[in-house]
Amino acid sequence: MRTSSPAQARLTAGLVATLVFVSAIAPLATDMYVPAFPRVAGDLSSTATQVQLTLTTFFVGMALGQLIGGPVSDQRGRRIPLLAALLAMTAASVVCALAPSIAVLTAARFVQGFAGGWAMVTGRAIVVDLASGVRLVRVMNVVAAVGGIALVVGPLLGGIILQLSHWRVSFWVVAAFGLAMTLAVLIAVPESLPRERRHAGGLTSFLTAGRAVLANREYVGYLVVSGAAMGALFAYVATSAFVLQSMNGLSPIAYSVDFAANAAGMTAAALIAARLAGRVATRKLILTGQLAVLAAGLAMLVGALWFGTPLFLAIACFLVLMTAQGLIIPNTGALASAAVADRPGTGSAVLGFVHWVAAGTIAPIAGLGGEHTAVPMAVLMTIGAVVSLTGLLVVSRR
């Protein structure tokens, strides 16, 4: 653990819990809303592709927010930028709840994603400020695992809201969570980056830092691993509502239960990975997850091409895909951060940027086939697994 100032907190359970809460922004803002895709399309007189575009703009905002927020936090410190981002995310959630058209909703989702990405990258940088080595790997896995509760609660809560109320209520709930996160940060998160460890600001400094982290081959390899895994994951997120509801007849609440079960699998895998940190090589855990994703993608492709994507196959493949992410993404993030420990904000920003560019690019492509085919999604899952394996076995190899 690194400390440089009396004001700097230890990485206590309370501080980790608060950072977990902040890391829940993306799953809450996405998963509570995904079960409502078919209804949003009807209510706002839009197509499935237009609704999926609101997911894309959110991901693009997340990417840009992390790319900008990381270097700013390296320059200005962590606490004030984090609070500002949470307040902006809350305001954007209110606009989403009131959006009169798909265009307004799309724009508000971009702002919501931008502010959420800024908050998430700052939270990760705080972890890197205060932990290193095996402890960093363990904490990253714990944050991902406990944060996975949001992946379980989000779709269930979204499904319940759809059963009892209107899809707009989900955005009011996200706004309330944003205020709660702001209060938690005010109480539990002190400044973790003392002035003597901050970097000079400006575009030149950011470009210099970006070139420095991208010159690290090991770091770049983990970017490929994580970005490709995220692409495979969000091919599922963007399309699964249509595969399971439109193609197989599940109700919104049944879909939400399945989504939550898959998220629970990811949480369990991340918790297991945290327990194994220091005992099993982190790269071996990542490889295990990648092979599982590849198997799920190939099985899904066969089912989509020749068997009409039967329900039991889709459910099984989605469970394997999501569970495997608990082995891949947090472990890869920890190794990437360790590879550029002298620039944690910038390293975390570039990693987050790649994550959400991949998600934003893949989401609309997965939906190109419309509501009644899973072939594009299955192809993207398989390609993502292959590219991720290449990043681990070829690019990041020391």
N, C-alpha and C positions, 0 to 999 in steps of 0.2 A: 504494500500500500504506500502511496506517495502523499505526503502532506507537506505544505510549505507555509502555512499560516495558521495562527490560532483560531481564526474565524472559519477555517475549513473543517467540515464535519467528517467524522468517521462514516464509513459506509454501514450505517446502522440498519436494523430491520425497518424502522420507521421511514428512513430515507429511501430505502429500496422499495418499500410499499408505495410511496408517493410516485417514484419513477415508473413503477409498474402501472399505476393509475394513468400517468401521462401516456405511456406506451399503448394504452387502450383506445386512444383517439381514433386511429385508422379502423380497427375492427368494429368499433361502435358506430362510427359514421358510415361504414360500408355494410356491415352484416345486418343491422337493424332494417336497412333499406332494401337489400337485395330481394327478400321475399315479396316485396311490393311491386317489383318490376312490371308484371302484367297489369296491375291496377293503375300504376302511374301512366302507363301507355294509354289506357282508356280514358282516364280522368283529364289528361292534358292533350288529348287528341294527337298523340304522337306514335311513332312506330317503335318496334323493339330495338332497332338500331339506334334511334334517337335517345331512347332511355339508357341504353348501354353507353352512349356517348357521355352522359352525365357521370358515369363511373370513370371514363377515360379522362375527362377534365379534372376530376378529383385527383386522379393519379398523377397527372401532369403537374397540378398544383403541389402535390406532395413532393414530387421530384425537385421542382424549382425551390420550394421552401427549404428543403434540406440542403440543396446546393448553396443557397445564399445564407441560411441560418447557421450552418456549421462554421464558416470563416468569421462571420460576425461575432459568434460566441467566443471564438478564439481571440478576437480583438477586444470585445467589450465585456467579457465575462458571461456567466451562465444565467444568473438569476433574473435580472431585469428583462433580457430578451425572451426568456421562457414565459414570464408573466404576460408580456405584451402579446406574444403569439397565442396564448390561451384565451385572452380576451377577444382577440380578432376572430379566432375560431368560433367562439360563442356567438358573436354578432352575425357571422356568416350563416350559422345554423338557424338563427331566427329568420333570416332572409329566405333560406331554403323552405322553412315551414310555411312562409307566406307567399311563396312564388306563384304568380298567376299563369305562367306559361313555362314550357319546356326550356325556352331560351334563358329566362331569368334563373330557373333552377340550375341550368348548366353553368352559368356564370358564377352563381353563388357557391356551387360545389367546387369550382376552381379556387375561390378565395378560401373556402373551408379547408381544402386540401393543402393550400400554400401555408396557411397558419398552422395546421396540424403537423405538416412536415417539419416546419421550423421548430415546433415544440419537441417533436420526437428526436430530432438530431441533437438538440441541446441536452435532452435527458440522457441519451447514450453517451455523450461527451462527458457528462458528470460522472458516470460509472467509470469511464476510462481515466478520469482525473484521480479517482480514489482507489482503484484496484489495478492489479497487474498479474501476469502469470496464470497459474492454475485458478487463483481466486477470480480473476477476470472472466475466465471461461465459465466457472461455476455460477457467478452472478449473472452473466449474460443469459445462461440457460434458465436460471430461476426467474429472471425478469420475463423471458419469453414464455415460460411455463405458466407462471401465475397470471401473466397478462393474457394467456390463452383462455382464462375464465371469461374475458370479454367476448372471445369468439364463441363461447358456449352460450353466454347470456344474451349476446346481441341478436342472433337470429330467433331465439326463443321469444325474447321480448318483442321483436318485430312481428313475429307470427301472432302473438297474443294481441298486440295493438291492432293488427289487421282484422282479427276476429271480433274485437270489441269496439274499435273506433276507426280512425282514418289514418292513411299512411303518413299524413303530415305530422301527426303526433310524434312519430319517431324522431323527427328533427327537433321538436321541442324538448324531447328527452335528452338528445345529444347536447342541446344548449344548456340544460340543467347540469349535465355532467361536466360541461366546460367550466361553469361557475364553481362547481365543487372542486375540480382540479386546481383552479386558480387559488382557492382558499387553502387547499392542501399544500401547495407550493409555498404560499406565504408563511405557513406555519412550520413546515418541516424541511425546506430546502434552503440552506444558506449558500453563499457564494463559494464555489469549489475551485475557482481558478484565480489565484492571487495575481496582483498586477504585474509582479516580476516575471510571471510565466506567460503573459499575454503577448500576442504577436501584433505587429503594426498592421493597420488596416489598409484599405484601398485595393483597387483592381489589380495593380501590379503585384502586390503581396499575395493576393488570392491565386493569381495565375502561377506565381512562383511556387506556392505551396501545392497547387494542383499538379504541376509538372513533377514536383518532388515525389508525391505519393504515387503518381502514375509511372514513374521511373522504376518503382519497386516491383519486380516481376512477381514475387510471391503475392503481394497485395493485389495486383491485376488479376492473377489467377483466381483469387478468392472473389473478386468482383464478378468474373465470368461464372463461377460456381453459383453464387448467390443470385445474380441477376437472372440466369437461366431457370433456376429453381422457382423464382418468383413468377416468371413468365408462365411456367407450367401450372403453378397454383392459381393464377388469376385467369387462366383459360377456364378453369373450373368455376371460379367465383362468378365470372361474367355470364356463364352459360348454364350453370346447373339448375337455376330456377326454371328455365324453359325445358331442359331435358327431363326433369323430374315432374314438373307440373303440367306443362303443355303436352309433352310426349307421353308421359306415363300416368297422368291423372292424379298426382298427389295434391292434397289440399295445402294451402299456405302453412298451416300449423304443422302438418306432417313433414313438409319440406324443412321447416325450421327445426324440428326435432332431429331430422337426419343431419342437417348442417351442424347443429350443436354437438351431435355424437361424433362427427368427424373432427370438430375442433377439440373435443375432449381427448381424442386419440393423439392429436398433435401436442396437447398439453402434457399428456402422460409421457410421450416420447422425450419431450424436452426435460421433464423432471428426471427421467431415467438417465439422460445424458449428463445432467448436472451431478447426479450421484456417481457416475462413472468418470467424471473429470479427474485426471491425474492417475487413473488406473487403466483406462483404455485409451489408446491414441485417438485424439480428436479427429484426425483425418479418416480413421477407420469407421468411426461413427457416421461421418459425412458420406463415405462411400456406401455404407449399408443403406442409408436413406436414398441415395441416388439410384441404386439398383432396384429398390422398391418402386420408385417413381417410374422407372423405365418399364418394369413389368406391368404396372397399372396402365400406362399409356398404350402399350402394345395390346393388352387385353381389351381396352376400351375401343381401340381402332378396329380390331377384329369384330367386336360386337356391333359397332356402328355401321361397318361396311356390309356385313352379311347376315346379321341377326336382328336388325331393327332396334338396337340398344335396349335390351330387356332390363326391366327395373332392378332385378337382383344383381346383375352385372354392374350397372351404373353405380348402385349403392356400394358394392364391394370395392370397385376401383376408386371411387371418391374417398372412401375411408383409408385405403392404403396410401393414396396420394397425400392427403392431409396429415396423416400420422408421420409419414416420412419427412415432412417439412420440419417437424420438431427436432429431427436429428441434423438437418442440413443448415437451416437459416441461422439459428442462434450460434451454433458452433462456427460456422463460416464467418459470421460477424465478429466473433471474438478473435479468431485467427487474423482476420484482416486488420482489426484495430491494433493487435499486438505487432503486426508487421510495420506499422507507421505510428508507433507510440509517441513520437515527438510532435506529431500534428494530429491529435485525436479529433479535433473539431472538423478539420478539412477531410481527414480520412473517413470519418463518419458521414460527412456531407456527400462526398462522392459515392460512397456505398449506398446511401439512401437515394441519391439521384438515380443511380443505375437500377435500384429496386423498382422505383415507381415509374421510370421511363419504360421498363420492361412490362410492368403491369398495365400502364396506359396504352402501350402499343398493342399488346396481346388482346386486351379486352374486346375492342371492336372487331379485330380479325376473327376471334373465336365466334362472333355472332354473325359473320357474313353469310352463313348458310341459312339463316332464319331460325324460326322457332321449332322446326321439325327435323333437324338433323344434328348429330353430335360428331360428325366426321371432322370438321375444322378443329373443334376442341381436342379431340383425340390425337390428331396430327400434331398440334401444338404441345400437348403434354409429352409426346414421344420425343419431339425435337428438343424440347427444353431439357429432358433428361440426358440426351446424348451430348448436348452442348455443355451442360453442367459437369458431366463426367470428364469431358475434354479439359475443362478448366482445372479440375482437381489433378488429373493424372498427367497432364502435359504442361500446362501453362504455369501452375503454382509449384511445380516440382523444384525443389531446391537444387 
